[in-house]
Amino acid sequence: MSAGKIPFVDLGQQYQALKSEIDAAVTAGMSRGDFILGEDVAAFEREFAAFCRAEHCIGVSDGVDALQLALRVLGIGPGDEVILPTHTFIATALAVWQAGAKPVLVDVDPRHYTMDPEATARAITSRTKALMPVHLYGQPADMDPLLDLARKHKLSVVEDAAQAHGAEYKGRRCGTLGDVGCFSFYPGKNLGAYGDAGGITTQRGDLANQLRILRNYGQQPKNVHPLKGFNSRLDNLQAAILRVKLRRLEGSNGYRRSAATRYGELLRDSKVHTPATAPYAKHVWHLYVIETDNRPAVQAALDAAGASHGVHYPTPVHLHEAFRDLGYGRGSFPVAEALTPRIVSLPIFPEITEDQLQRVATACRSV
């Protein structure tokens, strides 16, 4: 990284701050030699469940597996439909496909970018078996109307909480609102491992037991296979790293909230539109996403200021070639299609400095 460059997220600085603890945790795990479903996995599952205020956590290999395994234990597969928003990372839809079900896409709320409950209600058919709201950018979806729909139509609810570690909806942690909550611990997440990792939370003991069997070749006990399963186990060394970082997650989310508040102050009365926090939400700001009428100019200004940036996500799911077979086309979801050319993700991470925030804001205001 060149001098003065503002990273999008600074994982190197984060590691240096935790180096002694992480190195000690990894060394301890290596010394024990319990590499598969070892002591650190079991401890992390207890600790993350407690953090989420959930009864159970099941560690798995990544966030996509968390979603598809959750669908499978809910009995969802070929011939079934799962409703999800089109404005999300493609992994949400891929998990539905991996489980053998059909992704049914809906548009999003224009201010908060999360799954539109009214559009969801219109999409329900006799084949619908689950709703999959995405808590996008660190902000919960509006869950009460979605949960009402689920109760009315006897549907399961699978929360995609990959960007919402510690986020809350009306005082309840994401991952505890539906039947299951699915998390990614990809390195850049609010709680990130040093490789792929994922987890599933649930209040239901029956689902937790099935998930533990399903992630481990469908076996319980060893060499006894009541289910056809998968190799989708959380790596013990990644769990050791996650345990160290989990102890600081509440504090690091607080730093993200402070940075988001400061961006709002610095960009007030500017030409860019700053993101809104819904009244029901405790946002954890995995991403800080602005809207602009001139994205190329804003991106150029950020480049000139040495500020990294991104677009999350440039293409709605329904316009990806991979999902052309769903039968949607341009114009199917006007809110998402109008949104995607306008959004820019600004740098936000717990270690971001006041100087960096001001440089980013100055670049945005210069357009």
PyMOL commands that set and color helices and strands:
alter all, ss='L'
color gray80, all
select helices_A, chain A and resi 11-32+39-52+63-73+91-98+117-123+136-138+143-153+205-214+236-246+249-266+295-304+317-319+321-326+334-339+354-365
alter helices_A, ss='H'
color red, helices_A
select strands_A, chain A and resi 56-60+81-85+102-106+128-131+156-160+168-169+172-173+180-184+198-202+281-282+288-291+343-346
alter strands_A, ss='S'
color yellow, strands_A
deselect
rebuild
show_as cartoon
